[in-house]
Amino acid sequence: TIGTAYVRGLEAAGIVATLKHFAGYSASRGARNHAPAPLGPRELADVILPPFEMAVRDGGARSVMPAYNDIDGLAAHAHPGLLTQVLREEWGFTGTTVADYFGLSFLESAHKIADSPGEAARLALAAGVDVELPTARCLTEADRLPEEHLDRAALRVLTQKCELGLLDPDREQAAGDAPPIDLNPPHLRDLARKAAQESVVLLANDSGVLPLDDGLRIAVVGPLADEQAAMLGCYTFPRHVGVNHPELPAGIDVPTFNEALHAELTGAVFVDDPAAADVCLAVVGDRSGLFGRGSSGEGCDVEQLELPYCQGGLLDRALGSGTPTVIVVLSGRPYALGRWADRAAAVVQAFFPGQEGGGAVAGVLSGRVEPSGRLPLGVPRTPGGQPAPYLAPPLGLHGDPSNVDPTALYPFGHGLSYTTFAWDAPQCDAPELPTDGETTLRLTVRNTGDRPGTEVVQLYLHDPVGTVARPEIRLVGYARVPLDAGASAEVHATFPADLAAYTGADGRRVVEPGALELRVAASSALVRHTVPLTLTGPVREVGHARRMRCELRVK
């Protein structure tokens, strides 16, 4: 849903959105960049491909970029099953497929499935690649290429250029007359601010130290408190290109955490020694970069999820000072916080929140911004073992056969608020529905606190028995519910039976009759209510036209 919304925004502006990396790049062995993806066909079909499928079908993406990895030994840039059968024949995609940087060359040098650049070009064209990037190295070195494959690629590229008006005879004249484009206008900074504010996650606040009073004595420690790189991802201009030109200005104003905090809390007294402060803010996390020039970013892989730059020792010293300490994590990946979380007064997480991120985090700390972000993953307890993903089947969860507990310290969907909410028991229109039907749930949410806030209602599906091992739960819908103090709202969730579909051992995606359970939850681990459902009728096979989301509406 996030990818689909991003694509819609780009496409609505007349820009061709390119989906990358198709597919399996996020499931590489050992979580290493460019590493193989040991995926079975069912996990590929039910976990990896649906975000791409939704972005193509519902988002209208007109370009796709193959991944660097192989899937079970099949390199994505030479995978006709992926680039032609699935993408074009099953999904009806009609846009262009563009190679990733040196993706064709890697068929020869990295995957070792081609013995020359020309052979790499032949394999990629046959599979469905239309454009070689960054230059046409392999294509120009090919002796002979099938004419039908060249024609097919040329037709797709030229068709798209015509649609964009790039081949119009008066295009250069029109471009020359166009006014300069402001790439950072106020309304886009406002949008960046809103996105940053809504993404900050309050992980813990048991002591009630947050929100901060404006008159406190505050100590700020940590190497990232004055670091612009803690706000920006590795593909932002200052971190991608600007690092190679330190003599040039950043080009945009990106306040650091310290700058934003001083502007936020004008009545606070800032001190250097945590022992002399009322509260200590320990700012830790990542410095973004590329290929080893940072602690997080493309090519900046890690062997374990330990805080980099010896920041664990900094947290030990801050927490040992006796001053209530708030851990503020600015990072590109989740880090293991189990060693310190129980001793912290509060924990706040922001994932590279962007140019307005400093003000967003400072606003959450002060209470000017109500925290409403929710985790899109689990935060691990220990650095050596990653937590079981929320999509794990029962066998992947904590159990007696192993002494290792993979339960996340903070689970998928987790996030706190400065107010409290109550959820009435949901009402279900039809607890029994056919395998091609739908039902609607109605749930009232109330703000029972003394300040406004936003609750995030999450709807999970639990399938108790399947013909193959199923995830214990799966998120099928969510809605942000902003409420003033004392106010209430009704959330309507329309659940189609299509969302119970999964790929069986025979490779068919089917909806089966039987028992289901909807779990209305505040996170994947905090279920407020359960609603039993029963699907009736025959087993039904579904395809690309199936409904892929549960629509939630707030009234």
N, C-alpha and C positions, 0 to 999 in steps of 0.2 A: 504493500500500500504506500509506503514511503517512496520507493522507486517509481511507482506509477505516477504519484503526484509530481515528483521531480520532472519526469518525462513530459507530463501534460503541460507544465509551466514552460519548459523549453520549446516544445512544439507549438504552443499557443503564441509564442513570440516569433514564429517563423524560422526557428532553428531546428536542424535535424539532430535529434537526441541519439547518441550512440550508447548502447548497453554494453558494459564490459564487467568482467571477462567471462565469456560464454564458452564453457561453463565448468564449475568445479574448482575455480581458483580459490574460493574461500574454504575449501576442504582439503588442503594439501597435507601430505604426510609430514608430521612434525611441525606443522604451521610455518613452514619455510616458504619464502618467495620462490616461485618457479618450480616448486617441487611437485612430484606426481600426486595425483588424487586417487587413492585406492577406493573408488566408489563402486558399489554394486548398482545394477540397473534400477532397483526399487528406490534406493536412497536418492539416486540422481533424479528419478521421476517425481518423487513425492516431496523432496526437501530442496534440492538445488534448482530445478527448472521452474517451479511455479512463480517465483518473483520475476523471472525473465518473461514467462508466458503472460503474466498479468500486465507487465509494462508494454509488451507488444500489443496485446489485445485491447486492454482498457486504456493504456496510456498513449498508444499510437506511435511508438518508437519506430523510426524509419532507418535505423542503422544498428548493426550489431558487430562487435569486435570479438573474435575468438580468443580463448585464453591461452597462456603460455604452457599450461600443464597438459599432461596426458591424463586420460580417464581409463583406468584399467589397461594401460599400455597404448591407448589410441590417442595420438596427439590431436588436440582440438583444431589446429589449423589444417589438418588433413583428415577430418572426421566427417564423411558424407552423411552418416547417420544423424549427426548433430546439426550440421550446417544446411543440409538439404532435406532429409526426411522429416526431422522434428520441426525445424524452424520454418521451412517453406511449405512442405507438403501437409504437415499436420496443423501448423498454426496459421498458415496462409500469409506469411510474411512476404512482402513484395519490395522491400527496400534494398539497401546495399550492405554487404558484409566486408568490413575493412580489417586488414591484418593489424595486429599489434606491432609495436616497434621491433623490427627484425624478426617478427614471428615466422616468416617464411624461411629465413636463413637458419633459424634454430631447428627446423626440420632436419637440416643436414648436420649442424654443429652440435646440437644439444640432444635431440631425440634420436639421432642416428637412424632415421628411416629413409633418408635420401642420400645418394652418393655424390650429388653435385647441386649447385644452385638451380640449374635448369630442371632437374628432377623434383626439387622442392616446389618449384613453380607449377609443374604439372600436377603434383599431388594436391596442392592447395586449390588450384583452379577447378580441378575435377570435384573436389569436396564441396565447393561453393563459395570460396573466397573471391571477391571482386576487385579489391584494391590492395596493392602491396605498399606498406609504409615502413620506414619514412621515405624511402625512394624505391624505384623499380629495379633493384639489384638482381634478384633471382629471375624476374620476368625477362630482363634484357639479356641474360646469359643463357636463356633456353634456346636450343636449336630449333625445335619444333614444338608447337603447342596446338592441341586440337582446335580447329577453327570454330567448332560449335561452342567450346568453352570460352574462347576469347570473345566471340559475338555475344554470348550470354552476359558476361561480365561488363562488356562495353555498353550493352543496351541498358543494363540496370543503372550504371553510373551516369550515362547521358540523360536517361529519363529523369533521374533525380535532379540533375543540374538544370534541366528544362523546367521542372516543377518549381525550382527555387528562383528561376529567372536569371541564372548565372550566364546563360547563353544569349540573352536578349541583346540585340545590336546596340541599343541605347543605354546599356547598363553602365558603362564607364562614364558617360556624360551625367547620368543620374547620380552616380556615386560621387562625382566631382562636385555636384551642386549641393550635396547633403551637408547639413550643419555638423559641427563636431559632436561626438557622442560623449556624454558625461557618464562614465562607468561607475560612479559612486555618488549618485544624487541623494538628497536627504530622505526621500521616501524609501529608497532601498536600504539606507542605514537604519531607518525605523523598522523595516521588515527584518533586517539582520538582528536588531535588538530584541524584537519580539521572539524570534526563533531561539536566540540564545537564552533568553529568560525562561522560556518554556522547556528548555532542555536540561537545565541545571537540576541535579537530583540530590535531595536531602536524604542521605542514607541512614543517619542515626542522629538522635537528639534527645537521648534519655535524660540528660541533666537539665534540659530546658534552658541551656545557656544561650541558645539562639531563639529569636533574633537578638542581635546585640543592641545594647543601649548606646546612645550617642556620646555619653559622657565618660565612658570607660577608659582606663589605661590599657592600651593594646600593644602587644609585641608581635611583630610579623617576622617569621623566620623561614628559611628555605631558599634554595637557589633559584626557584622559578617565580618568586614574588615580583622580580623586576625583569622578567624575561618575556619579550614579545612572542618568542617561538612557542611558549606554552599556550598561546591562544590560537595559533594558526596551524593547519595541516600542512603536510609536506608539498602539496601541489598548489599552495597559494604562491603568488608571485614573489613576495619577500623571502620565502623559505625555499623556493625552487630555483629562481634565477638571481634574486637579490643577494644571496649569500656569496655568489661569485663576483659581486660588484659592491664591496663594502663602502666604496667612495660615494655611492649614489644614495639618495634618500629612499625611504620605504615606499613612498608614493601614496600611502594612505595612513590615516591616524589610527593606531591600534594601542589604546591605553593598556599598560601593564596592570597586574592585579594591585600593586601598591598604589599606582597613580589613581586607579578607579576607587580604591578604598578610601584614600585621603579625600577625594572629592565627595564620596558618599557620606562619611562620618566626619563632618567638619567640627564637631564638638569633642571628638575623641583626642586623647593625648597618646602619642605614639612613643614607645620606649624601646630600647634595644635589648634589655635583659628580661627574659620571660619571668624570672623570680620577682621582678619589680612591677609586673603587670597584673591586671585583673583577669585578663584572658590572653591566651597565646594562639595565634593563627599560624599553623605549620603548613606552608604551601609547598607541595611536592608533586612529582609526576614526570612529565616528558618534555624533551626539547625536540621538536619535529625536524625532520631532515630526510635526505635521500641517500640510500646505499652507504650506510654507516656514518653519515654526517650528522646523525641525531640518534636519539634513543627510540624513536618511533617514526614510522613512515615506510615507504617502499624500499625494500632491501635492508631495512633495519630490524632484522629478526632477533629474537632472544631465545635462550635455552630454557629459561624459567621466568616466572612472573614475579620476580623480586624487584622492588623499587630500584631504579638505576642511580648512579652518582652517589652511592653511599648514603642515600637519604633515609634508610632505615635507622642508622645511628643517630641522625638528626632528630627523628621522631622519638627515639628512646630518650634522648637528652631533654627534649621539650616536655614529654610526658612525665619524666622523672623530676621536673622542676617543682612540682606541687601546684603549679598554676593550671586552671582548667584550660585544656588545649583542644582546639578545633582543627581537625585534619581537613585540608582543602586539597583535593587531587585534581590537577589539570593534566590530562593525558590523552593519548591516542588509543590506548588499550587498557583493560582492567588490570590492576595489580593486586597481589595478595595482601590483604589488610588484617588478617586474623591475629597477627602478633600484637597489634596495637588497638584494634577497634574497641575492645572492652575497657580500655583505659582512657579513651578519648571522650571529651565532653560532647562532641558531635563530629559527624563526618559528612562532607559535601563533595560530590563528584561532578566534574564538567569535562566532557570529551571534546578537546580542542574547539571551544565555543565560538571562535571567529572574532572579527574585528570589534564587535560590541560585547565580547565575552567578559572582559574585566568588569564592566559596569553591571552586567547581568549577575555575576557571582557576588559582587559587592552588594547589589540590591537584595539578593536572597539573604545574605548574612545580616543585613540591617533590618530586614522585614518589609522594606518598601516593595519588594517583589515576593509574591507568595510562591513558594516552591511547588512545582507541579510536574517536574520531569519524572520519567519512569525508566528503569534500566532496560535496555534492549538486549541484555545478556546477563550472565551471572558473574558477580565479583567473587574470586576465589578466596578460600581461607588460607591455604598454604601455597608457596610459590612453585613447588615441584610438581604438584598434581592439579591439572585443570579440573574445574567442577564439571559434573555431568550436565550437558545442555538440557534445557527444560524439555526438549523434544525426545529425551531418552526413553526407551521402553523400560518396563519394570526391571529387567535384568541389569540395566545400566544405572539404577539408583542404589542407594545404600542398602546393604543386606549382609546377612551372616557369613556368606561364603568368602568375604574379603574383609581384612582389617582396615582397609583404606575407605574413608568416608568421602565420596565425591560431592556431597551436598554443598552448594554455594553458601558463602558467608552472607551475601545479599542476593536474593534470587531474581531471575528474569521478571520484569514487571514491577519490581519493588521501588518505592519512593514514598516519602513522608510529606506531611503538610504542617503548617503552624496552627491549623484548626482541626476539628474533629467532624466525622461524618457518620450518619446512621443509614443503613440500607434496609428498607422493608422487604419482606419476602416477595419474590417475583410471582406474577400470575402468568400462566401459560394458556394460550388460546386452545391449543390442541396437543396434548401430550402423546397422542397416537397419530401418526401421519404416514402416508405412503412413501415409498422410496423415491418418488418423483415429486413429493409435496414440500410444504413449508409450514412453519408455525411461528407465532410471535410471542415474545416475552415482554412483560411490562414490569418495570421496577421503579420504585420511588426512592430517591436519594435525598437526604436532608443534611444541611450544614448545621451541626449542633453546637458549634463553637461561637466565639464572640468576634470573629474577624472573617472577612471573605476568603475563599479558597477554591481550588479546583480539584475535584475528585476525578480519577480516571477509572471508569468502569471497564473491566476486562471480562470477556466471555471465552471460556475454554471448553473444548470438547473432550470427553473421556469415552473411549470405546472399550468396554470391559472384556470383550472376547472377539478376536479376529482370526482369520485363517492364516495370517502371519503376525509376528510380533509388532505391536502398535505402540506409538508414543503413549505414555501414561496420560498426558494432556497435550492439547494443541490449541494455541490461540486462534480464534476464528473471528473475533471482532473486538472493537474497543471504542470508547467515546470519552472525550473530555467534558466534564460537567462543571462549569463555573457557577458558584453559588455565593450570594451574599450571606452574612451571618443570619441564621434563622430561616433562610429560604430553602425551598425544595424544588425538585424537578423530576419529571417522569422520563425514564429512558425506555424506548421501544427498540427491541432487537428482533429482527426478522431472520430466522434461521432456516435456510434451505437444506433439504436432505442431501443435496449435492456435496455439502461440506463434509459429509461422513465418508466420501469416496476415498479409496486408497488403491494402490497398485498391488495386486496379488502375485502369487508365485508364478502364474502363467503370463505375467506382463500386462494383463488387462486392468484398467482402472474401473472399479465397480462400487456401487452402493448396495449394501447387503441389508436384508431385514434383520431385526433383532433389537436388543436393548442398547440405549445410549444414555449418556448423562451430560447435561450442560452444567458447567460450574461458573457461577457469577462471582468474580474474585477481584480483590485489590492488588493481587500479584499472583504469580504462578504457584506460590506457596501459601497464600492467604485467601482461602475460599470463604466467601460470605454466605452463599446459598447454593444448593444443588437442585437441579430440575431433571427428574427422570423422563426420558422419552422412549418411545417404541416405534421403530420403523416397520411397516407392514408391506406385503406384496412381494413381487419377484425380485431376484437379483437384477440390478440394472447397470449396464455398462455406460459410462459417460466419457466424453472426450473434450475437445478444446472449447466447445460451447457451454460447458458446465458453469454453474455459478461458483465463483471463487472467494466470495466474501460474505460475511454477515453484516447487513446494514443496521447500524445503530443510530437512532435519532433521539435528540434531547428535546423535550417539550415542556 
